Amino acid sequence: MQAANANTSGAPTNGVETGATDDFVTVYVGETLFGLAIERVHDVFVPSGVTPVPLAPAEIVGLLNLRGRVVTAMSLRRRLGLPDAEAEADGTKASPKMAIGLEQAGETFALVVDGVGEVLKLGADSREAVPINLDPRFRDLAICVHRLDGRLLVILDVDALLGFTPAGAKAA
């Protein structure tokens, strides 16, 4: 995976010191742009051969084989409480476009997304707290946001994303 940002040398941009930066892999769900910390991303691939799992939570698409490992495939759309992608023009079911390989507690997950963007190196100058008026479906899974040229990049908390406790549920 290559960084798409031209300023990867860490040198000042336009003579201005930018300070510490963080790298994010950007993904799309519909028109919404999300970011995942690059150190949590292990793979970017096109999912194929997904086997459904009976009685699994709604966000689990199924299981797939990733280089000889059985991986749980999870839909970011469903995890965010969004409807599945529209069916194709010919009436067939929309297929997953891309997946991001993530690991948590020794388990590998494939996060199914509509598309993968570029790798961005972002500094604290564009970082903001999660806005109170952000869609509640996104707010509970977000760490922060970055404002980028008229777009909002919502940085997702991978640990919260892969935790399957419903938002707002009380511990037993």
C-alpha positions as CSV (number, residue, x, y, z in Angstrom):
1,M,0.0,0.0,0.0
2,Q,1.5,3.3,-1.0
3,A,0.9,6.7,0.5
4,A,-1.1,8.9,-1.9
5,N,-0.1,12.0,-0.1
6,A,2.8,13.8,-1.7
7,N,4.2,15.1,1.6
8,T,5.5,11.8,3.1
9,S,9.0,13.1,3.9
10,G,8.0,14.8,7.1
11,A,9.5,18.0,5.8
12,P,7.7,21.3,6.5
13,T,5.0,22.2,3.9
14,N,5.4,25.7,2.4
15,G,8.0,26.5,5.0
16,V,5.5,26.0,7.9
17,E,6.3,23.3,10.5
18,T,3.2,21.0,10.7
19,G,4.1,19.1,13.9
20,A,3.2,15.5,14.6
21,T,1.0,13.7,12.1
22,D,-1.1,10.6,12.0
23,D,-1.7,8.3,8.9
24,F,-5.1,7.1,8.0
25,V,-6.5,4.8,5.3
26,T,-9.7,6.4,4.0
27,V,-12.7,4.3,3.1
28,Y,-16.1,5.2,1.7
29,V,-19.6,4.1,2.7
30,G,-21.9,5.7,0.2
31,E,-20.6,9.3,0.0
32,T,-19.4,9.4,3.6
33,L,-15.6,9.4,4.1
34,F,-14.2,7.5,7.1
35,G,-10.6,7.0,8.3
36,L,-8.9,4.1,10.0
37,A,-5.5,4.3,11.7
38,I,-3.0,2.9,9.3
39,E,-1.2,0.9,12.0
40,R,-4.4,-1.2,12.5
41,V,-4.8,-2.0,8.7
42,H,-3.1,-5.2,7.6
43,D,-4.7,-5.8,4.1
44,V,-6.8,-4.1,1.4
45,F,-8.4,-6.6,-0.9
46,V,-11.5,-7.5,-2.9
47,P,-13.6,-10.0,-0.9
48,S,-14.7,-13.2,-2.7
49,G,-16.3,-16.4,-1.7
50,V,-18.1,-15.1,1.4
51,T,-19.9,-17.9,3.2
52,P,-22.9,-16.8,5.3
53,V,-23.0,-17.6,9.0
54,P,-26.5,-18.6,10.3
55,L,-27.6,-16.8,13.4
56,A,-24.7,-14.3,13.3
57,P,-25.2,-10.7,14.2
58,A,-26.6,-8.6,11.4
59,E,-23.3,-6.8,10.7
60,I,-21.5,-10.1,10.0
61,V,-21.6,-10.7,6.3
62,G,-20.0,-14.2,6.7
63,L,-16.6,-15.9,6.6
64,L,-14.0,-15.8,3.9
65,N,-10.6,-17.2,3.1
66,L,-7.8,-14.7,3.3
67,R,-4.5,-16.3,2.3
68,G,-5.4,-19.6,4.1
69,R,-6.9,-18.0,7.2
70,V,-10.7,-18.0,7.9
71,V,-11.7,-14.4,8.5
72,T,-14.9,-12.9,9.8
73,A,-16.3,-10.4,7.2
74,M,-18.2,-7.5,8.8
75,S,-20.2,-4.9,6.8
76,L,-19.3,-1.3,7.8
77,R,-22.6,-0.2,6.4
78,R,-24.6,-2.5,8.7
79,R,-22.3,-1.7,11.7
80,L,-23.1,1.9,11.2
81,G,-26.8,1.1,11.0
82,L,-27.1,2.0,7.3
83,P,-29.1,0.1,4.7
84,D,-27.3,-2.3,2.4
85,A,-26.1,-0.9,-0.9
86,E,-28.6,-0.6,-3.7
87,A,-29.0,-3.6,-6.0
88,E,-27.2,-3.5,-9.4
89,A,-29.1,-2.1,-12.4
90,D,-29.7,-5.6,-13.7
91,G,-31.6,-6.5,-10.5
92,T,-28.8,-8.6,-9.0
93,K,-27.7,-8.1,-5.4
94,A,-24.9,-5.6,-4.9
95,S,-21.6,-7.3,-4.2
96,P,-19.0,-6.1,-1.7
97,K,-16.6,-3.8,-3.4
98,M,-13.5,-3.7,-1.1
99,A,-12.4,-5.0,2.3
100,I,-9.9,-3.8,4.9
101,G,-8.1,-6.5,6.9
102,L,-8.0,-5.6,10.6
103,E,-6.8,-7.5,13.7
104,Q,-8.1,-7.4,17.2
105,A,-7.2,-9.7,20.1
106,G,-5.5,-12.1,17.8
107,E,-8.6,-12.4,15.5
108,T,-8.6,-11.2,11.9
109,F,-11.6,-9.3,10.5
110,A,-12.5,-8.2,7.0
111,L,-14.2,-4.8,7.1
112,V,-16.4,-4.7,4.0
113,V,-16.7,-1.1,2.6
114,D,-18.0,0.5,-0.6
115,G,-14.6,1.8,-1.6
116,V,-11.1,2.5,-0.4
117,G,-9.5,6.0,-0.9
118,E,-6.0,7.1,-0.2
119,V,-3.7,7.2,2.7
120,L,-3.7,10.6,4.3
121,K,-1.1,12.1,6.6
122,L,-3.0,14.5,8.9
123,G,-1.8,16.9,11.6
124,A,-3.5,18.2,14.7
125,D,-4.3,21.5,12.8
126,S,-7.3,19.8,11.1
127,R,-8.3,17.5,14.0
128,E,-11.5,18.3,15.9
129,A,-13.5,16.6,18.6
130,V,-16.5,14.6,17.5
131,P,-19.2,17.2,16.8
132,I,-22.3,16.8,19.0
133,N,-24.5,17.1,15.9
134,L,-22.7,14.2,14.1
135,D,-25.1,11.4,13.1
136,P,-25.5,9.3,16.4
137,R,-24.8,6.1,14.4
138,F,-21.3,7.5,13.6
139,R,-20.7,9.4,16.9
140,D,-20.4,6.3,19.1
141,L,-17.8,4.7,16.9
142,A,-15.7,7.9,16.2
143,I,-12.6,9.1,17.9
144,C,-12.4,12.5,16.1
145,V,-13.0,14.3,12.8
146,H,-10.8,16.1,10.4
147,R,-12.1,18.9,8.1
148,L,-10.6,18.5,4.6
149,D,-11.4,20.9,1.8
150,G,-15.1,21.1,2.5
151,R,-15.4,17.4,3.5
152,L,-15.5,15.8,6.8
153,L,-13.3,12.8,7.5
154,V,-14.7,10.7,10.5
155,I,-11.9,8.8,12.2
156,L,-13.3,5.5,13.5
157,D,-12.3,3.7,16.7
158,V,-11.3,0.3,15.5
159,D,-11.7,-1.2,18.9
160,A,-15.2,0.1,19.3
161,L,-16.0,-0.9,15.7
162,L,-15.0,-4.5,16.2
163,G,-16.7,-4.7,19.6
164,F,-20.1,-6.3,19.1
165,T,-21.8,-4.8,22.1
166,P,-24.7,-2.7,20.9
167,A,-24.2,1.0,21.4
168,G,-25.8,2.1,24.6
169,A,-26.3,-1.3,26.0
170,K,-25.6,-1.7,29.7
171,A,-23.1,-4.2,31.0
172,A,-24.6,-7.1,32.9
